């Protein structure tokens, strides 16, 4: 079990009342992926199959403007999460995510994401 992910989840207000054993079970299912600086986690329009929590590094959220040029809309840091909207509404990704530094991301697949939501 990754102790840092456990602490991140335990400190989320929405999970404050979750049984520690249930939370530990979710943590066991989560993968850790590494991404290099300047690489994309996913692109706007991709099918959304995964949800991410940042363990280390920072990412930039980018959306295309009317001319197709990517514009920065947010920067996310460790303990922030992204990718949930495509899982919740089954629509394609509404933004791209680019790593501004080397990153380690906790990754939930669709089933584990919904298990996580309904703890």
C-alpha positions in Angstrom: 0.0 0.0 0.0 1.3 3.5 -0.9 1.2 5.4 2.4 1.3 8.8 0.6 -1.9 8.0 -1.4 -3.6 6.7 1.7 -2.8 10.0 3.5 -4.0 12.1 0.5 -7.3 10.2 0.3 -7.8 10.2 4.1 -7.4 14.0 4.2 -10.1 14.6 1.5 -13.2 16.0 3.2 -15.5 13.8 1.2 -13.7 10.7 2.6 -13.2 11.8 6.2 -15.8 9.3 7.5 -14.7 6.3 5.4 -13.6 3.2 7.2 -9.8 2.8 7.2 -10.0 -0.8 5.8 -12.2 0.3 2.9 -9.8 3.1 2.1 -6.8 0.8 2.3 -8.5 -1.6 -0.2 -8.9 1.2 -2.7 -5.3 2.2 -2.3 -4.2 -1.4 -3.1 -5.8 -1.2 -6.6 -4.2 2.1 -7.7 -1.3 2.1 -10.1 1.6 4.6 -10.0 2.7 5.9 -13.4 5.6 8.1 -14.2 5.5 10.8 -16.9 8.5 12.8 -18.2 8.6 16.6 -18.3 6.7 18.0 -21.4 4.9 14.7 -22.1 1.1 14.6 -22.3 -1.0 12.5 -19.9 -3.9 12.7 -22.4 -5.2 15.0 -25.1 -8.4 16.9 -25.5 -10.9 14.7 -27.3 -9.4 11.4 -26.1 -11.7 8.8 -24.6 -11.6 9.1 -20.8 -10.8 5.8 -19.0 -8.6 6.9 -16.1 -8.6 9.3 -13.1 -5.4 10.8 -11.7 -4.1 12.1 -8.5 -0.7 13.9 -8.6 1.9 12.4 -6.2 4.8 14.5 -7.4 5.4 17.2 -10.1 3.0 19.6 -11.6 0.8 19.5 -14.7 -0.9 22.1 -16.9 -4.5 21.9 -18.1 -4.8 23.1 -21.7 -7.9 23.7 -23.9 -7.9 24.6 -27.6 -9.2 28.0 -28.5 -11.3 28.7 -31.6 -8.1 28.7 -33.7 -7.1 25.3 -32.4 -4.2 26.7 -30.3 -3.8 25.3 -26.8 -4.4 27.8 -24.0 -3.5 27.2 -20.3 -6.5 27.1 -18.0 -4.9 25.8 -14.8 -1.8 24.4 -13.2 -2.2 21.5 -10.7 0.2 20.4 -8.0 0.8 17.3 -5.7 -2.4 16.1 -4.1 -4.6 17.7 -6.8 -6.6 15.4 -9.1 -7.9 15.5 -12.7 -9.7 13.3 -15.3 -12.9 12.7 -13.3 -15.2 14.5 -15.7 -14.7 12.2 -18.6 -15.4 9.2 -16.3 -18.5 10.8 -14.8 -20.2 11.9 -18.0 -18.6 9.4 -20.5 -17.7 12.3 -22.8 -14.3 12.7 -24.5 -11.7 14.6 -22.5 -12.5 18.3 -22.5 -8.9 19.4 -22.1 -5.3 18.1 -22.5 -2.9 17.6 -19.6 0.8 18.3 -20.0 3.5 17.6 -17.5 5.5 20.7 -16.6 8.0 18.6 -14.6 8.7 14.9 -14.3 5.5 13.6 -12.6 4.3 10.6 -10.6 0.6 10.1 -10.9 -1.7 7.7 -9.0 -4.0 6.2 -11.6 -7.5 4.8 -11.0 -9.4 2.9 -13.8 -13.1 3.5 -14.3 -14.3 0.7 -12.0 -11.9 1.6 -9.2 -12.8 5.3 -9.6 -16.5 4.5 -9.0 -15.6 2.2 -6.1 -13.7 5.1 -4.7 -16.6 7.5 -5.2 -19.1 5.2 -3.4 -17.0 4.5 -0.3 
